Amino acid sequence: MNSVIKGLHHNAYRCRDSEETRAFYEDFLGLPLMHAFEIKQTKTGRESKVLHSFYQMGDGSFLAFFEEPGEPFDFKAQRDFDLHIALEVDHNVLRELKQKGEDAGMETRGVSDHGFIHSIYFQDPNGYVIELAAKVTGDAGNPFDSGEAHHNLAAWQTTK
């Protein structure tokens, strides 16, 4: 099936502080800050004070953040099953960033072997879980090509 969706341009999340978010995504993870702009008025005419910032990934897509001081938002530490952002890296980068996180005193979990990927986990300054995932080649195969997705979903629906 061909999708009319070409790919991900960006995912956007709220952030507590744009500079501490920048330090994590740019300085720690190495994603360059490519664009940031203030939104002073929404398209519906509502006055606002929001900074929207964009960090570029290797495939050209972006992680983006909104800082909106004074507006309520429930920042909380997320569990992996609640929300996580999984970013693909090479195995050598996985090892390097695991060590970098440990050296920085960050809670660094993993390496977790999921069969088709190896993953490590951090929390960003906003409480979001960041998973760095390196693909496994060989016998693990590609579970996304297995053709079992619809069957597994249907089985889940009847047994949950």
C-alpha positions in Angstrom: 0.0 0.0 0.0 1.4 3.4 -0.9 0.8 6.1 1.6 0.1 9.7 0.6 2.1 10.7 3.7 5.7 11.3 2.6 7.3 11.1 6.1 7.6 12.8 9.4 8.4 16.5 9.2 8.4 17.1 13.0 6.9 15.9 16.3 6.3 18.8 18.7 6.2 18.7 22.5 5.9 21.2 25.3 9.1 22.1 27.2 9.7 23.8 30.5 12.7 25.8 29.4 14.0 26.2 25.8 17.6 26.6 26.9 17.8 23.5 29.1 15.9 21.6 26.3 18.5 22.9 23.8 21.4 21.8 26.0 20.0 18.2 26.1 19.0 17.9 22.4 21.9 19.8 20.9 24.8 19.5 23.3 24.1 16.0 24.6 22.4 14.2 21.7 24.0 16.3 18.9 20.8 17.4 17.2 21.5 20.9 15.8 19.0 23.7 16.6 17.9 24.7 13.1 15.1 27.1 13.7 13.4 29.0 16.5 10.8 31.6 16.4 8.4 33.4 18.8 4.6 33.2 18.2 3.0 36.3 19.6 -0.4 35.7 18.2 -2.3 32.6 17.1 -4.0 32.3 13.7 -7.3 32.8 15.5 -6.0 36.1 16.9 -5.4 35.0 20.5 -2.4 36.8 22.0 0.4 34.4 23.0 4.0 34.2 24.1 5.5 31.0 22.8 8.9 30.0 21.5 8.8 27.2 18.9 12.2 25.5 18.3 13.3 22.7 15.9 16.2 20.2 16.2 17.1 18.4 13.0 17.7 14.6 12.7 19.9 12.9 10.1 16.9 12.1 7.8 15.9 15.7 7.6 13.0 15.4 10.1 12.8 17.4 13.3 11.9 17.2 17.0 10.2 20.5 17.9 9.3 22.1 21.2 7.0 24.8 22.5 7.9 26.8 25.5 4.8 28.8 26.8 5.7 30.5 30.1 2.9 30.9 32.5 0.5 28.5 30.8 -0.4 25.4 32.6 1.0 22.1 31.4 1.3 18.9 33.4 5.0 18.1 33.1 5.6 14.7 34.7 8.2 12.0 34.5 6.9 9.6 31.8 7.2 5.8 31.9 8.3 4.0 28.8 4.8 2.7 28.2 3.2 6.2 28.6 5.3 8.1 26.1 8.7 7.8 24.7 10.6 9.2 21.7 12.7 6.5 20.0 15.6 7.8 17.8 17.7 5.5 15.6 21.4 5.5 16.0 24.3 3.3 15.0 25.7 0.8 17.6 28.9 2.8 18.1 26.8 5.9 18.9 24.6 3.9 21.3 27.7 2.9 23.3 29.2 6.4 23.2 26.0 8.1 24.4 25.5 5.4 27.1 28.9 6.3 28.4 28.3 10.0 28.0 25.1 9.8 30.0 26.7 7.7 32.7 29.7 10.1 32.9 27.2 13.1 33.2 25.4 11.4 36.1 22.2 10.9 34.1 20.0 8.0 34.8 20.9 5.7 31.9 19.1 2.4 31.4 20.0 -0.4 29.1 21.3 -1.8 26.8 18.0 -3.6 26.3 17.9 -6.3 23.7 14.5 -6.3 21.9 15.6 -8.8 19.3 15.4 -6.4 16.3 16.9 -3.4 18.1 19.2 -2.7 21.1 18.1 0.3 23.1 19.2 2.7 25.9 17.0 5.1 27.7 17.3 8.6 29.2 14.9 11.2 30.4 15.1 14.7 28.9 14.7 17.9 31.1 11.0 17.8 30.5 10.4 14.3 31.7 10.1 12.6 28.3 11.7 9.2 27.9 14.3 9.2 25.1 15.1 5.8 23.6 18.1 5.5 21.4 17.7 2.4 19.2 20.3 0.6 17.1 19.0 -1.9 14.5 20.1 -5.5 14.8 21.0 -7.3 11.6 21.0 -11.0 10.8 18.7 -13.7 12.3 16.4 -11.2 14.1 15.0 -10.1 10.7 12.6 -7.2 10.4 9.4 -7.7 12.4 7.8 -4.9 10.5 7.8 -7.1 7.4 6.4 -10.2 9.1 2.8 -9.7 7.9 1.6 -10.5 11.4 0.5 -7.0 12.5 -3.2 -7.3 11.8 -3.4 -10.8 13.2 -1.6 -9.8 16.4 -3.8 -6.8 16.8 -7.0 -8.9 16.4 -5.7 -11.5 18.9 -5.0 -8.7 21.4 -8.5 -7.3 21.0 -10.0 -10.6 21.9 -7.8 -11.4 24.8 -7.1 -8.1 26.5 
